Amino acid sequence: MGAIILILAVVVVVLTVAWFVLPSRTDDAAAADARTGKAPPVRAHNQRLPYRYADDQMFIHGDSVWTGIRLTTHPEELASADELIAMATEPTLVWRQLGRGDQTIDWHLKIVEKPIDAAAEVDRIVGAAWLPTDNYQAYVGRIAEYQQYLGAMEKDVVLFVRLGTLTHGPAIDIGAAAAAPHRGGAKGGPGKVVAELVTGVAEEDLPASTVERWHRVASYVHQSFERLGEPLSRADLVYHIRKPLYGHLPVPKEPAIRSRAWGRDQFDLVVDFRGDNSRPTHIEIEQVDDESGETRTSYTTSLVVASWPEETVFRQYQAWARRVGELNFPVDISWRGTLLPLSRFTKEVGKIHDNLRDEYEDMIAGGRTPDQQLTDQVAVSKDAADRVQDDPAPGFEGRMRFSVSASTVEELNRRAMELKKHLERVAGVEVLRAKRLQWRLLQEALPGDDPKLPIAPYQRIQSLETFGIGLPTAGTNIGDRVSRDRSGQVLGWKGPFIGWSGRYPVHYALHVGPARNMGAGVACAGASGGGKSSLGLLKFWQESEAGTECVAIDPKVDFAQMCFYLAFGEQVNDPEFEREAAEGTIGTPFSRFQPVNPGFWAETRIIDLLKGHDGVLDPWSITADVHAGRLVAETMFAGFVGSPMWARIQVPVTVALDTVLERYDRRVQEAMAAGISASQAAATVNRPTAWEVVKHIEEQFAAARADAASRPDKVQELELAVTVLGSLRKMPYARLAFAQEPRPFETTRMRRTVITLRGLELPQDDNPANWQAPDRLASTILQMVLRMASQMLDVRIEQHPVTGQTATRPKALFVDESYVVTATPAGRSLVARALKQGRSYAMVVYLITQQVAELIKIEDAEAREGGTNQIHSAFAFLQKSEEEARRVAPMLKRDPNDPRVIASLMEPHLETGVCMYRDADNRVATLEVDLVFEELLRATDTNPKTRPVRQSVRPPASVMQWSFQAANAEELEVVA
């Protein structure tokens, strides 16, 4: 009795393997039923999917071993002709390499729209942060909820390649790495034997050595496609197994399948499927909703390609894959093919031409006139045979299917007809619904071996070029992605959500570019009112809450205002708030303004520089090394007076700089002679100051004027220097650089440090030749602030607060109105140095500007010097004129003379909050920035007219209590 119970238990366990039930009937029975009017008996077929093993590199389907590559999609919105040709031809080059042997290789291309598993991404996004706050974790979770409600999708393009069979070895020729034949045998007692007989599933023991050999074969294929994509994960494989069997219904997520391979005792219930195959043109699918228990129905049909355009010439407007995406309903594409080696391909093409020619000649001999179709086919086949002789290359035998699904038969038929007309009209592709083959076509859409359909008329011999000219990887996916280097090391991650590209969400983190060995710069350009500041403020908030140490140089007080509002709420509208903020007393026990979000304020520091201590920007106050400070001082003096005047007073200033440094060195030596160490001397001896330099020149002038032997030209030179520098010291803001006793501010590290320049009048003209003295002063002060901020973001190695490993904390420097800095050679040099050194210091420089031309000069100079461009991502917002658009185009790495590019940067294509975005892979597409929450919309409002009204509402301290924007909330209600 115990043995029987054991056997039954084993049977139940093994029956939890992936399986499906398909009630169906034969065509003859269906015809008989139609004649007699009797209800047919239902015959149920129970079947198990033949997947036997799967990991993140390969899977076994029956005896066949396969691997998958997720191909990277590229927007074609502003793709250049060269980029489009590369998209169309690069797959061909890979196939040529794989087809150099004498074996055929089966492949299967799947193109589907895949729902974003936003909930699964939460842990990965939060896990990539240095030290996320509770609010950041809540923010990422609620954004996932938001995306889930809106049904966020991504285009998934996956290429499956058959590596070979367990019994005959690999089909991919990689020499000695061929996998040894092995098939595991069934093991276990009588219970397992009975279970295997009942289910047809024999458990096997696949040795690790065999798996390792097949991994080597898979790795060879992955390396071949590494420029085009990355290995498919096991979890994503499961999605592609389930997708055809759910029609238009949502594919469930099953976390357990991600942790186990399908090896011994490790099967999973991947699909529980019931379908009705009694209709000739479609299949009725039934699925039980896991949450409600309700049975839901979907109807699905597959259309086969009956004819293609005979030419294999790339025409963007005819690319079938991208044109299918223009429809307002999803279309799944399944394209199977067999790569034919050169000898067989040549033979097949020759055979086709010979058969058509023989048919043509037979008709002539029989006294009949061949029709135009046959005449054209003979000519095309002759051209194909000639091309193979002129350019010997492998080819393939392909068969393509398009699948659509709907909730009703009527809607399904409408979609199938619309798809058929659309493909014929835009791509010259003829498709039809194959009758009484729908079940086989559904099976064929599953990854792995196909059911070998007997529909030869729908199978075509084609050149390799056909694979790419349909642009299967064209899409609008853009933003962060994970990549791998040649050693397999994972590079990059997916950052927080910033908006939408078409219907697809866009994620972006500042440090993903540098992590993928790219430059440390980000450029954000656009005219006033276009939305560039809102994006910069959003990134400042996201990154600082994630644990990045952020410093913002804030000429317009936008960053400070956002921080004030999130910390103090509606109190920012009080007339006294600005005064106390400038004094630095808000939030202290002596102020009536107390934070509504104390945790946020405790990690925020606002420095009102123009109301700060005298000498805070003295060259030797903002540099760690005294002798490096000399160069900074020289740059500062030159910037203050302008190039023409600097040429006239450079000599006396240089002499004075050398003199004050000599005095300092002498003081250090005297201190060391008194018995203290060099480090102690450097810490205690007073440093030189800009004030000391000016005083020395004044002393030299007084001495020269009193000395009758002094040369008149020297006296005049010194007099000019004294006059210019004396006037300079009396100008507004000059006290920041000139003080007898400079007082640098404290450099305590926080999540957010904002250096405001409230009241600083920045130059409106971007040409330094037109600047007056106040313009030069403002520009140079901004350069000094940038240098000071760079010093704050040091390279200190510390222990990671989560992992405990030694690491460098990520840092970010935000520079608003950066065109004022980059307009001068010294400023460009400073920014270029910060960009080059940033990646080594884990620092990203985020540059916000209305004039991007100077940043392009930095990029061009870097390219001419043989370096790597340092701007890894760029956001181009609305431009007000064609000339401005031409200036911005190179930052997107696009042709400034391309009318499409110019139009894309102006109205009506761009509006407030919408920009053109170039990501770290140089993919360019339209990005609609989405702040999601009302609180962030209020906090990032930079319009002086609307901001007081919006910021009259107190923001909750917890993101969990934040509100979705009104429009978004309505969408959520509709979708829900």
Secondary structure, 3 states (H helix, E strand, C coil): CHHHHHHHHHHHHHCCCCEEECCECCHHHHHHHHHHCCCCCCECCEEECCEEEECCCCEEECCEEEEEEEECCECCCCCCHHHHHHHHHHHHHHHHHHCCCCCCEEEEEEEEEEECCHHHHHHHHHHCCCCCCHHHHHHHHHHHHHHHHHCCEEEEEEEEEEEEECCCEECCCCHHHCCCCCCCCCCCCHHHHHHHHHHCCCCCCCCHHHHHHHHHHHHHHHHHCCCCEEECCHHHHHHHHHHHHCCCCCCCCCHHHHCCCCCCCCCCCCCEEEEECCCCCCEEEEEECCCCCCEEEEEEEEEEEEECCCCCCCCHHHCHHHHHCCCCCCCEEEEEEEEECHHHHHHHHHHHHHHHHHHHHHHHHCCCCCCHHHHHHHHHHHHHHHHHHHCCCCEEEEEEEEEEEECCHHHHHHHHHHHHHHHHHHHCCEEEECCCCHHHHHHHCCCCCCCCCCCHHHCEEEECHHHHHCCCCECCCCCCCCEECCCCCEECCCCCEEEEECCEEEECCCCHHHHCCCCCEEEEECCCCCCHHHHHHHHHHHHHHHCCEEEEEECCCHHHHHHHHHHHHHHHHCCCHHHHHHHCCCCCCCCCCCCCCHHHHHCEEEEEHHHCCCCCCCCCCCCCCHHHHHHHHHHHHHHHHCHHHHHHHHHHHHHHHHHHHHHHHHHHHHHHHCCCCHHHHHHHCCCCCHHHHHHHHHHHHHHHHHCCCCCHHHHHHHHHHHHHHHHHHCCCCHHHCCCCCCCCCCCCCCCEEEEECCCCCCCCCCCHHHCCHHHHHHHHHHHHHHHHHHHHCCCCEEECCCCCCEEECCEEEEECCCHHHHCCHHHHHHHHHHHHHHCCCCEEEEEEECCCHHHHHHHHHHHHCCCCCCEEEEEECCCCCHHHHHHHHHHHCCCCCCHHHHHHCCCCCCCCCEEEEECCCCCEEEEEECCCEHHHHHHCCCCCCCHHHHCCCCCCCCHHHCCECHHHHHHHHHHC
